[in-house]
Amino acid sequence: MHQTVTVAMDPVSVARWQFAITTVYHFLFVPLTIGTSFLVAGFQTAWHRTGQERYYQATKFWGRLFLINFALGLVTGIVQEFQFGMNWSEYSRFVGDIFGSPLAIEALLAFFLESTFLGLWIFGWERLPRAVHLACIWIAAFGTMASAYFILAANSFMQHPVGYVINELKGRAELTDFWAVITQKTTVITFLHVLTACFLCSGAALVGISCYHLRKKQQPTVFRPSLLVGLWALLIAGVGVGLTGDQQGKVMFEQQPMKMASAEALWDTQGPAPFSLFAVGDVEKGRNSVEIEIPRLLSFLAHGNFHDPVPGINQTNAAERAKYGPGDYRPWIPMAYWSFRWMIGFGMFSVLVALFGLWFTRRGRTPAGRWGAWFWRFGLWTLVFPVIGSAWGWIFTETGRQPWIVYGLMRTREGVSTSVPAGRVLTSLILFTALYAVLAVVEVGLCVKYARAGAHDVAPPDGPASTSADGDEDQPLAFAY
């Protein structure tokens, strides 16, 4: 599968690169933050109900890693939103009335909800009543989820614009139905798919770090429960990702047939249509030279039956030319095809690890022998696989929509700022990329440091307020809370 792509150093290309790098980097932290917040809340609930030290220690340990990811995600998310006004001012001017509404709700409601109660949780150990303190982490967790929902509502408008009218006099789109924007089926199914992917990522983090410590026979009272929680989270979330992904695919086939045809390298309309396992083709000639397929499966994924036709790339491109005017409405086919498979492959590998892990740990067993050694290795590596899969999922979602910045309404080249020269955007791209590289070193260093250190072997407090919740007065307050 190959396609010649010419990238010129114009503002559109450089602005796209900058936004892509910012978005992918930012989303490395988002799924871990959302999923881990609920798992931390779950461990604290277990401590609150049972009083067992292992759940208290697990809460403190996973809470540290959660806070590191929250801080980095916050910084990169703010930079991402600034780019709408800096590099994409024409886009903001045209659809800002609609796109900005859910983002404003996210900032004013969801973000302040999560940040306020997360602050109370950080500094409220032994200062707040335990039930109130527990409620703080749950509210903060639901705040992260609400934040994700409103951001995905804004993105879903870009995928399938609804609830607007074009004001011809002002030359811009204006919001007419906010409820339609935040409740359309694109928003709902995308949110469910992303939410289950978040738990897949956080479950993998629990599994990977727990495997590291259990392999070394370190703190089994803390990390065995963490391993089991992570394995069940992986399995349940993996099933959820598959089910919601199937529904999201059906919505995409309906709303963006070009994106899904490109994901399957389906050049010509077929009925029944096969699912492509592997393909090598020529984009210029519009055909595949090598194909490995599962017959009829694509028809089922698109329509829920094994016989209905699925539109091909060539026919969809011709239909969009007739509807929107001359041009090439195909995305970069190799990127759409392979990112779709890498998304699925990295995600589903973790589900296999969960199945084997639950088998090896059944009835109190500990993985041992040759197969146990392989499980410890794969369990550690699964730490990063769902995060990589989630990143490829967003790459597929956004690049597969091209050449549209708002599908069927505004092309990407029309949304870039006309007054910002390419050199200035390139300079900021280089500076931000270098800064993110430094932040990546800091992030990885902090996570590795605190993950290797393990949980602190201290008893939970009996009553209100001492000066340090876990006795680590030499640690930064943000991580010792």
N, C-alpha and C positions, 0 to 999 in steps of 0.2 A: 504494500500500500504506500504509494508516494504521491506527493502533490507539490509542485513548485510554488513557493511562496516568496514574493519579493517584499522586503521590509525596507522602506525608505525612512530616513531620519526626519520625518515630518512630525508636527505636534500630535497628530492622531496616534501614530505608532508609539511614540515615546510616552505619551500620556496613558495609553493602554498598558504598556509595560509597567509603568509606575503603579498604576492601580492594581494590576494583577499581582505584582510582588507584594504590595501592601496587604491585599486581601488574603492571599494564600498564607502569608506569614501570620496575619491576625487570626486566621481560622485554625492555626495549629493549637491555639490556646483555648478557643471558644468551646469546643466539645468537651475537653477535659474539665474546664471550669463548670459547665452546666451539669454534667453527669456527676462529677465528684462532689459538688455541693449537696446533692441529694444523698449520696452514699455516706458522706460525713454526717449529715443530719440523721441518717439511719443508725450509724454507730452510736451517736450521742443519745438517741432514743433508747437503744438497747442498754446503754449504761444507766440512763435515767430510770428505766423500768426494773433492771436486775441488780444494779449496784456493783456489777462485776468489774474488776480493775482492767481486764483485757479490753473491754469496750471503751473505757475512758482513755486508755493509752492509744488505742486505734484511732479514736476521735482526734486526739492531739497530733498524732503522726500524720494522718491523711489531711488534717486541717492545714498543716504547714504547707504541704505541696499544693493544696487547693489555693492558698493565698498567694503563693508565688505565681501561679498561672493566672490568677485573677488580676494581679498587678500588671503583668506584661500584656495581657489581653486588653486591659483598660487603655494603656498607653498607645498601642497600635491601632485600636479602634477609633480613638480621637483623631489621629492623623488621617485615617481612611475617610472620615466624614468631611474633613477640611478640603479634600481634593474635589468634592463636588462643586465647591465655589471657586476653586483655584484653576483646575485643569478642565473642568466640565461645566463651565458657566452657562453655555448655550443650552445644555441639557437641563440644568437647574432652572433657567429662565422659562423653558418651554413646559416642563412638567413638575416644577418645584412645588406648585400649589397642591399637587396630589402626592408626589413622592415624599415631600417634607412632612406631611401630616402624621403618618405613622411613626416617622423618626422623631418628631417632636413629642409625641405621646411616650415613646420609648425613653427619651431623655428626661422628661418631666415626671413621669410616673414610675416606669419600671426601673430605670437606672438609679434614681434616688431611693426607691424602695430597697433595692438590693444593697446599695452602698451604705445607707443609713443603718439597716439592721445588721449588715455584716460588721460595721464598726462597733455596734453594741455587742455583737457576739465576740469580737476580738478582745475588747477591753472589759467585757462584762463577766469574765470568769471570776467566781467567788464574790462578785459585787452585786450581781442580780440574783433574784430567786431562781432556783434551778429550772423550774417550769418556764419562767419568762425567758431565761437564757436559751433554753431549748427552742422555744418559739421563735427566737431571733434567727437561728440558723435555718429553720424551715421557711420563714418569710423571705430571707435572703435567697434561698434556693428557688422558691417560686418567683422571686423577682428576676433571677437570671433567666428563667423559662419565659416569663412575660416579655423580657427584653428581646429574647430571640424571636418571639412571635411577631412583635411589631416590626422588627427589622426584616423578617421574612415576608411580611405583608408588603413592605415597600419593594422588596426584590420581586415578589410575585406580580406586582403591577408591571414591572419591566418585562416579565415573561408573558403576561396576559393582561393587557390594560383594560380595566373596567371602571365604572363609576365616574366618568368624566365627560366633558363636552369640549369641543374645540371652539374657542373664541376667535373668530376670523378677524375681528377688528384689532385685537391685541396680539394675534398670532401666537397663542399659547393655549395649552390644555388647562381646563379648570375643573376642580372637584365638584361633583354633583351628588355623590352617594358614598360617604366615608364607610358606611356599613358594608357596602358591596366590596370595597377595596380590602377590608380586613376579614371578610368572611367568605370570599370566593373560594371555590374548591381547590384552586391552585395554591392558595395560602394555607388552607387547612391540611392538605395532604403533604405539602412540603414541610410544614412544621412538624407533623408526626414523623416523617421520614428523618428529618434532622434530629429530632429529639431522641429517637431510638438509636441513631448513629452516635449521639453524645454518650449514651449509656454504654454503647459498644466500646467507645474509646476509654471511658473511665473504668469500665470493667477490666479492660486489657491492662490499664495501669496498675490496678490492684493485683492482677494475676502476675504480671511481670516482676514487680517489686517484691511481692510475697515469695515468688519462686526463688529470687535471689537470696533472700534470707533463709528460707526453709532448706534450700540446698546446702547452706552452710550450718544448718541446725541452730539458727539464731532466733530467739524469742518465738517459739512455736505457739505459745498461748495467744499471741497477738496476730501473728501472720497466718496461722492456719484458718481462723475465722475470716480473715481478710481474703485469703485465697478462695475460700468457698463462696463468699459473697461475690467476688470478682468473676468466678466461673459461672455462677448462676446469672449474673448480670450479662455476661457475654452471650450465654445461650439464649436467654429470653430476649435481649436486645437484638441478637442476630436474627431470630425469627421475626421480630418486629420490623427490622430493616428490610427483610425480604418481602413481607406482606405489604408494607407501606410503599416500598419501591415498586412493587407490581402495580399498585394503584396509581402511583405517580407516573409510571410509564404509560398507562392507559390514558391519563389526562394529557400527557405530552403528545401522544399519538394524535389525540383529538385537536390540540391547540397548536402544536409545533411539529407538524409531520416531517419537515425537513430535518430537524434535530434528530429525531428517532430513526429516520431512514439512514442518516449519516452514521449514527451509532452502530448500525448493522451492516453498513456498506451495501445496502439494498439499492441497486442502481435502477432497476425497472420494477414497476408494479407487479406483484405476484399474489396469487390467491389459489391455494394456501401459500403462506410465506414462511420460509425457513429461518431459524435462528442461527446466526453465524458464530462458530467457535473460533475460526481463524480464516483470514482472507489476505491475499496479496493481489493488488490491482493497480490499475492506471487511472488516475483521476481525470486526466485530459481526455482519454478515450471513453471514460464512463463505463468501465466494466472491470470485473475481477478475473485474474488469470488462474488463481488457486483459491479454492473454497472448501472448507470443512463445515458442514451444517447439520443441524438437527431439523428434520422436516416438520413443517406445520407449527412449530413452537412459537414463532414470531406472531402468527395470526392469533394464537391464544393469548400471548402477552398484550397484544394490541386491542383485541376485541372480546376476549373471553371465550372464543371458540376456535376450532382448528381448521376453518375453511374460508373465512372472509379475507378478501384481498387487503394488502397493505401498500400504500403509495410508495413508489420508488423515488430516488433522488432526481432522476432525469425528468420524470413527469411533474414532480413537485416544483422543480426549478422553473419549468415551462409555465406552470399555473401561476407562480408568483410573479413571473415576468408579465404575464397578461394582467395581473391584478395591480401590481405596483409600478410597472414600467420597466424599461430595459435595465439589465444588470445581471450579475451573478449572485444568486441568493443562497449559494452553498457555503457552509462554514469550511474550515480546514478539515477535510474528511479524515486524514490519519489521526489527528488529535481527537476528534469526536469518537472515532472507532476505538482507539487504544485506551483513552482515558476512561471510557465506559467499562472496559474490561479490567483495567487496573483497579478501578473503584470496587467492582464486584469481587475480584480475586483477593485483594488485601483484606477486605472486610470478612469474607467467608472463611478465609484461613483461620481467623481467630475463633470462629464458631467450631471448627474442627478441633482446635486446641481445647475449647471448653468441653466438648463431648468426651475427649480422651481424659481430660483432667477430672471430670466428675466420676468417670469410671475408676480411675486410679485411686481416688480419694474416698470411694464409697465405704460406708460403715467404719469410718475412722482410720482407714488405711493411709499409709504414706507411700508415694511413688518410690519404687526401689528397683534395683536390677538394671539391665540394659535399657528396657523400655522406660523405666522411671528416669534414667539419666537423659534420655531423649526428650522426655516431657519437660524436665527442668530447663533444658536449652530452648525448646520451642516456646515454653511459657514465658521465658525472659524476652525472647524476640518478639512475641506478640504484643509487647508493650507499645511498639511503634506502628504496627501494621494497620490498625483501624484509623489512626490519625493520618497516615499516608493515603489510605483509601478515601477518607473524607475529603482530603485536599484534592485528590483527583476527581472526586464527585463534583466539587465546585468548579474545577477547571472545565469539566464536561458541560456543566449547566450554563456557564457564562460564555465559553467559546462556541458552544453549539448553537447559541442564539444569533451569532453573527450572520449577516452584517448589521443586525439591529441592536440598538441600545435599548429601545422600547419596541417590542416585537410588533411589526406591522404599522408602527406609528412614527418612529424616528430612527434614522440610520446612525450608526456610531460616529461616522465622520461629521455628521451634522451637530453632534453634541459637544464637541471639544471647544475650548475657549479660543476665540479668534485673535485675541490680543496678546496671547502668551506665546513667544517664539519657542521653537523646538530646542534651541540651545539652553534656555532657562529651565525648561522642563527636564532636559537631560541632566543638567547640573543638580537639580533637586533629586532626580532619580538616583544618581550616583551617591549623593550624600545620605539619602534615606537608606539606601541599600547597605552602605557601610555602617550606618548607625544600627540597622537591624542585625547586621553580622555581629556587632559588639554585644547587643542585647541578647542574641542567641547564645553567645558564649557565657554571658552572665546567667541566663535562664538555665542552660544545661548544667553549668557549674553548681548553681544553688540546688537544683533538683537532685543531682548526683550526690552532693554533699549530704543533704538531709535524708535522702533515700538510703544511702549506705549507713548513716548513723543509726537508723532504726528507731523504734519507739523508746521513749524514756521509761525506765523501770521504776516508776514512782506511783504511790497510792493516790487515788483521787481525794480531793479535799473533803473534809467532813462538814464544814460549815462555811459561812461567809468570810470573805475577804482576807487574803494575805497579800503580800506585796508582789509575789510572783506565782503564777498559776502552776508552773511545773518546775520551779527551782532553778531555772536556767537564767540567772541574772546577767550572765556574760553574753547572752545572745541578743540580737536586735529584737526590740519589742514587737515589731510587726510579725516576727516569726515565732516568738515565744508566747505572745498574747497571754 
